[in-house]
Amino acid sequence: MRTESPGTGAAEHRTTAPTAPTAPTVPTAASTPSAAPPVRRSAKTVRRYALLGALLVLAAGASLLAGRALSLGAVADVLTGGGDALARHVFFRLRLPRMLVALGAGACLGAAGLVLQSALRNPLAGPEVTGVTPGAVLGAVTATGLGLAGWQSPFAVVVAAYAGGCAGAGLLWLLSGRGGGDPAQTVVHGVLVSAVLGGLTAMVLLVAPGELGSVVQWLVGSTEGRVWEHWHLLWPWALPWFLGAWLMTGPLTLLRCGDELASAAGLSVARARTLALLCAVALTAGAVASVGALGFVGLLVPHLAVALFGADLRLALPGAALLGAVVVCGADAAAQGASRLLALAGDGADRITLPVGALTTCAGAVLLLVVVRRTAGRSF
């Protein structure tokens, strides 16, 4: 009589019959988990860029159609090849360069803000609160007051604004430490530096109010009176610096991950951060010299760009430039529309011109509160 050890029967029941070996399954594009997401992400990125392009066209069209000097019918006549000499002059000599300058300045500020936030690893860094914009304004105002620059010498205005922006950024760097410092501490120092530079600008304006009355627009930011000279000044300055910033997207991505990781990857952190800051200062100086200090554009546009295109700066940096162009051009169209409504009201309101910087500052202040609440207690 054969005896069985306990559990043998259960083991036999659990044993399955041998099967013939099956051929290995060849992974396909549909069955591979990692194949589909990049395709979907690429398609989503293309759709978002297409949406930004459509918004850019709408903002540019609104900026060309808005304003109180020409009616919609007069603009339509000019676009179809008609219209009188005055209408053609206003459209081609005033409205068209104003729209282009607004697009270019917005693109500069959006790209500069993203470069600053990546280089400093600070989501609240921006040209407005890091001393770059106030320094650029101080440089332009001081050079104009001393007779070294002016609208007759626009290139000298850019050089003066760039020097002032570098001085403001350098002062912040000295206060926060060459390594970038704690993000919260950097913001505090940036606010202090910006306040000091703004006070110095006010002192310069008080010393020579007659000579510097026309540069008050730099303190708020305005696209009023921009002509082809401003556009011919802006784009040759901004294009090479933007290309330089785009070539820095690889090192900037490493800097966003932390100095230790960037150093472990073989990156010279100090050199990369210095080059990135120079690009950001140059882009900001070009925008400030063209339209003045537009508040909160360079601070908040990068957050939207990263939310839309992710942390890959090769995609996010052009997206930030497009978003900045849409925001500033759209604000310019809204400012012109508001000025047109004021002109219809009469009683002296037709002489009031709403500056673009007032709209961007008011809207940016509200959005900044939202960003601070969402990023409080979180790392970059």
TORKOL-469329 format. One line per field, with one value per residue (C-alpha): residue number from 1; residue in three letters; x, y, z. Coordinates in steps of 0.02 Angstrom, whole numbers. Layout:
N
i <- (NUM:...)
aa <- (Ala:...)
xx <- (X:...)
yy <- (Y:...)
zz <- (Z:...)
END
This chain:
380
i <- (1:2:3:4:5:6:7:8:9:10:11:12:13:14:15:16:17:18:19:20:21:22:23:24:25:26:27:28:29:30:31:32:33:34:35:36:37:38:39:40:41:42:43:44:45:46:47:48:49:50:51:52:53:54:55:56:57:58:59:60:61:62:63:64:65:66:67:68:69:70:71:72:73:74:75:76:77:78:79:80:81:82:83:84:85:86:87:88:89:90:91:92:93:94:95:96:97:98:99:100:101:102:103:104:105:106:107:108:109:110:111:112:113:114:115:116:117:118:119:120:121:122:123:124:125:126:127:128:129:130:131:132:133:134:135:136:137:138:139:140:141:142:143:144:145:146:147:148:149:150:151:152:153:154:155:156:157:158:159:160:161:162:163:164:165:166:167:168:169:170:171:172:173:174:175:176:177:178:179:180:181:182:183:184:185:186:187:188:189:190:191:192:193:194:195:196:197:198:199:200:201:202:203:204:205:206:207:208:209:210:211:212:213:214:215:216:217:218:219:220:221:222:223:224:225:226:227:228:229:230:231:232:233:234:235:236:237:238:239:240:241:242:243:244:245:246:247:248:249:250:251:252:253:254:255:256:257:258:259:260:261:262:263:264:265:266:267:268:269:270:271:272:273:274:275:276:277:278:279:280:281:282:283:284:285:286:287:288:289:290:291:292:293:294:295:296:297:298:299:300:301:302:303:304:305:306:307:308:309:310:311:312:313:314:315:316:317:318:319:320:321:322:323:324:325:326:327:328:329:330:331:332:333:334:335:336:337:338:339:340:341:342:343:344:345:346:347:348:349:350:351:352:353:354:355:356:357:358:359:360:361:362:363:364:365:366:367:368:369:370:371:372:373:374:375:376:377:378:379:380)
aa <- (Met:Arg:Thr:Glu:Ser:Pro:Gly:Thr:Gly:Ala:Ala:Glu:His:Arg:Thr:Thr:Ala:Pro:Thr:Ala:Pro:Thr:Ala:Pro:Thr:Val:Pro:Thr:Ala:Ala:Ser:Thr:Pro:Ser:Ala:Ala:Pro:Pro:Val:Arg:Arg:Ser:Ala:Lys:Thr:Val:Arg:Arg:Tyr:Ala:Leu:Leu:Gly:Ala:Leu:Leu:Val:Leu:Ala:Ala:Gly:Ala:Ser:Leu:Leu:Ala:Gly:Arg:Ala:Leu:Ser:Leu:Gly:Ala:Val:Ala:Asp:Val:Leu:Thr:Gly:Gly:Gly:Asp:Ala:Leu:Ala:Arg:His:Val:Phe:Phe:Arg:Leu:Arg:Leu:Pro:Arg:Met:Leu:Val:Ala:Leu:Gly:Ala:Gly:Ala:Cys:Leu:Gly:Ala:Ala:Gly:Leu:Val:Leu:Gln:Ser:Ala:Leu:Arg:Asn:Pro:Leu:Ala:Gly:Pro:Glu:Val:Thr:Gly:Val:Thr:Pro:Gly:Ala:Val:Leu:Gly:Ala:Val:Thr:Ala:Thr:Gly:Leu:Gly:Leu:Ala:Gly:Trp:Gln:Ser:Pro:Phe:Ala:Val:Val:Val:Ala:Ala:Tyr:Ala:Gly:Gly:Cys:Ala:Gly:Ala:Gly:Leu:Leu:Trp:Leu:Leu:Ser:Gly:Arg:Gly:Gly:Gly:Asp:Pro:Ala:Gln:Thr:Val:Val:His:Gly:Val:Leu:Val:Ser:Ala:Val:Leu:Gly:Gly:Leu:Thr:Ala:Met:Val:Leu:Leu:Val:Ala:Pro:Gly:Glu:Leu:Gly:Ser:Val:Val:Gln:Trp:Leu:Val:Gly:Ser:Thr:Glu:Gly:Arg:Val:Trp:Glu:His:Trp:His:Leu:Leu:Trp:Pro:Trp:Ala:Leu:Pro:Trp:Phe:Leu:Gly:Ala:Trp:Leu:Met:Thr:Gly:Pro:Leu:Thr:Leu:Leu:Arg:Cys:Gly:Asp:Glu:Leu:Ala:Ser:Ala:Ala:Gly:Leu:Ser:Val:Ala:Arg:Ala:Arg:Thr:Leu:Ala:Leu:Leu:Cys:Ala:Val:Ala:Leu:Thr:Ala:Gly:Ala:Val:Ala:Ser:Val:Gly:Ala:Leu:Gly:Phe:Val:Gly:Leu:Leu:Val:Pro:His:Leu:Ala:Val:Ala:Leu:Phe:Gly:Ala:Asp:Leu:Arg:Leu:Ala:Leu:Pro:Gly:Ala:Ala:Leu:Leu:Gly:Ala:Val:Val:Val:Cys:Gly:Ala:Asp:Ala:Ala:Ala:Gln:Gly:Ala:Ser:Arg:Leu:Leu:Ala:Leu:Ala:Gly:Asp:Gly:Ala:Asp:Arg:Ile:Thr:Leu:Pro:Val:Gly:Ala:Leu:Thr:Thr:Cys:Ala:Gly:Ala:Val:Leu:Leu:Leu:Val:Val:Val:Arg:Arg:Thr:Ala:Gly:Arg:Ser:Phe)
xx <- (0:75:75:72:149:31:0:55:-120:-144:21:-33:-195:-99:21:-28:10:163:127:224:339:261:346:404:284:351:309:215:186:11:64:220:173:314:274:104:136:273:161:15:128:199:25:-33:118:83:-99:-50:75:-60:-179:-47:-19:-206:-211:-60:-149:-307:-209:-112:-272:-358:-210:-217:-405:-414:-376:-471:-378:-458:-628:-651:-710:-553:-444:-538:-511:-324:-311:-398:-279:-386:-400:-333:-154:-186:-267:-123:3:-81:-98:72:178:98:-15:88:255:165:93:263:350:218:245:434:437:317:421:579:499:422:585:687:571:585:775:783:668:767:938:891:776:647:466:444:595:565:636:520:573:756:818:835:689:712:898:864:741:866:1003:893:827:1000:1079:939:957:1143:1114:1203:1048:875:748:865:996:895:1046:1120:957:975:1156:1112:965:1075:1208:1076:999:1168:1199:1032:1059:1237:1180:1052:1182:1300:1163:1096:1263:1348:1269:1095:1045:884:735:633:784:820:645:660:827:756:612:735:850:703:639:810:831:654:693:850:750:625:768:838:665:649:820:783:593:595:716:650:463:449:532:400:320:466:409:239:265:177:171:104:200:306:367:477:636:589:555:718:804:717:725:911:951:828:852:1033:1003:850:950:1084:953:884:1058:1067:909:1011:1114:960:865:1006:1005:820:862:985:1166:1225:1148:1209:1387:1379:1329:1487:1409:1502:1362:1435:1477:1308:1212:1313:1281:1097:1081:1170:1045:898:965:995:819:743:847:787:606:624:712:569:411:465:434:284:240:223:240:409:353:192:207:341:220:93:226:287:107:73:236:316:489:579:645:675:485:443:559:481:312:353:404:242:138:226:192:8:-10:72:-10:-178:-155:-109:-270:-370:-286:-325:-504:-523:-449:-573:-718:-652:-643:-828:-869:-802:-779:-591:-581:-530:-357:-332:-225:-223:-45:-18:86:-63:-164:-24:15:-165:-197:-26:-51:-206:-122:31:-75:-137:40:104:-36:-4:185:193:292:339:508:535)
yy <- (0:165:309:491:631:770:899:786:775:959:984:866:962:1124:1054:1100:999:1049:1157:1186:1334:1487:1609:1769:1912:2051:2219:2335:2521:2490:2367:2460:2573:2697:2719:2802:2940:3030:3031:3099:3227:3284:3303:3398:3514:3550:3588:3707:3797:3811:3885:4010:4056:4087:4193:4290:4329:4382:4495:4574:4602:4679:4795:4853:4880:4966:5147:5309:5389:5278:5198:5016:5067:5171:5025:4911:5035:5041:4851:4837:4962:5118:5252:5429:5479:5517:5347:5256:5357:5317:5132:5097:5224:5214:5064:4931:4970:4990:4815:4742:4828:4761:4584:4598:4673:4542:4402:4473:4487:4313:4231:4334:4286:4100:4111:4203:4080:3932:4005:4056:3906:4028:4027:4206:4275:4395:4551:4658:4589:4549:4726:4700:4806:4946:4949:4960:5103:5194:5174:5242:5387:5435:5429:5536:5662:5677:5702:5541:5456:5499:5458:5537:5404:5246:5131:5231:5205:5016:5019:5126:5013:4859:4934:4979:4806:4724:4837:4790:4604:4615:4702:4566:4432:4510:4519:4344:4258:4200:4029:4098:4092:4032:4065:4157:4260:4302:4370:4479:4548:4575:4678:4783:4810:4856:4980:5064:5077:5145:5277:5329:5344:5457:5565:5585:5635:5765:5841:5876:5870:5976:5866:5700:5728:5621:5470:5447:5321:5204:5194:5126:5053:5113:5073:5245:5331:5181:5198:5101:5165:5074:4912:4924:4949:4804:4654:4658:4671:4539:4404:4354:4359:4249:4126:4128:4094:3949:3874:3882:3777:3620:3698:3790:3626:3557:3713:3688:3518:3590:3644:3476:3376:3501:3492:3302:3307:3406:3579:3733:3805:3978:4002:3937:4045:4198:4174:4143:4301:4402:4341:4382:4556:4592:4537:4641:4793:4785:4777:4916:5030:5005:5009:5042:4937:4823:4751:4565:4505:4423:4357:4267:4218:4084:3995:3981:3922:3783:3731:3716:3643:3561:3579:3547:3721:3683:3691:3804:3948:3979:3955:4088:4208:4178:4196:4358:4426:4379:4456:4623:4641:4594:4719:4851:4816:4826:4991:5065:5005:5083:5246:5244:5223:5367:5474:5440:5497:5672:5806:5801:5611:5606:5665:5519:5376:5216:5145:4960:4943:4991:4845:4717:4775:4765:4595:4531:4579:4469:4323:4341:4307:4147:4092:4128:4024:3879:3878:3910:3774:3687:3670:3736)
zz <- (0:-57:63:13:106:159:24:-118:-191:-181:-268:-406:-429:-441:-571:-747:-900:-997:-1146:-1304:-1302:-1380:-1493:-1409:-1429:-1537:-1459:-1574:-1569:-1502:-1366:-1305:-1160:-1192:-1377:-1364:-1235:-1335:-1488:-1389:-1306:-1472:-1545:-1392:-1403:-1587:-1547:-1408:-1519:-1653:-1524:-1471:-1653:-1675:-1518:-1582:-1745:-1653:-1535:-1679:-1777:-1627:-1599:-1780:-1778:-1609:-1577:-1599:-1744:-1877:-1889:-1936:-2108:-2136:-2084:-2203:-2345:-2310:-2304:-2472:-2552:-2534:-2404:-2403:-2368:-2185:-2154:-2239:-2138:-1973:-2013:-2089:-1994:-1822:-1794:-1882:-1796:-1630:-1648:-1695:-1549:-1429:-1495:-1485:-1311:-1244:-1318:-1238:-1066:-1072:-1122:-997:-855:-891:-902:-735:-646:-712:-675:-497:-464:-400:-463:-402:-493:-635:-714:-606:-436:-466:-498:-686:-745:-616:-655:-842:-814:-703:-834:-974:-871:-806:-978:-1048:-907:-938:-1123:-1169:-1241:-1302:-1434:-1562:-1515:-1479:-1478:-1335:-1239:-1258:-1202:-1051:-1007:-1024:-910:-781:-790:-765:-615:-538:-567:-501:-343:-311:-344:-216:-84:-113:-135:-293:-280:-300:-117:-42:-159:-28:25:-156:-179:-23:-81:-255:-187:-86:-234:-345:-216:-201:-389:-407:-276:-368:-529:-441:-376:-552:-616:-477:-512:-696:-720:-876:-971:-911:-919:-1075:-996:-861:-980:-943:-763:-811:-984:-1141:-1326:-1369:-1508:-1558:-1738:-1856:-1774:-1614:-1708:-1805:-1638:-1548:-1662:-1708:-1523:-1462:-1594:-1556:-1369:-1386:-1491:-1356:-1223:-1325:-1342:-1151:-1128:-1090:-949:-886:-873:-766:-658:-627:-554:-428:-420:-352:-493:-622:-553:-552:-736:-774:-789:-731:-626:-601:-785:-846:-723:-771:-957:-926:-822:-956:-1086:-972:-934:-1118:-1168:-1028:-1075:-1254:-1199:-1071:-1194:-1317:-1210:-1031:-877:-910:-741:-705:-886:-858:-689:-733:-916:-879:-762:-902:-1023:-906:-872:-1058:-1123:-971:-898:-1063:-1096:-1279:-1295:-1149:-1198:-1370:-1288:-1158:-1296:-1391:-1232:-1187:-1360:-1348:-1175:-1216:-1386:-1314:-1173:-1302:-1398:-1236:-1189:-1359:-1347:-1174:-1236:-1380:-1260:-1155:-1311:-1345:-1169:-1203:-1068:-1084:-1076:-1259:-1207:-1085:-1147:-1046:-1038:-1070:-913:-805:-873:-857:-679:-619:-698:-646:-464:-454:-541:-430:-277:-358:-402:-226:-149:-267:-247:-60:28:-134:-217:-391)
END
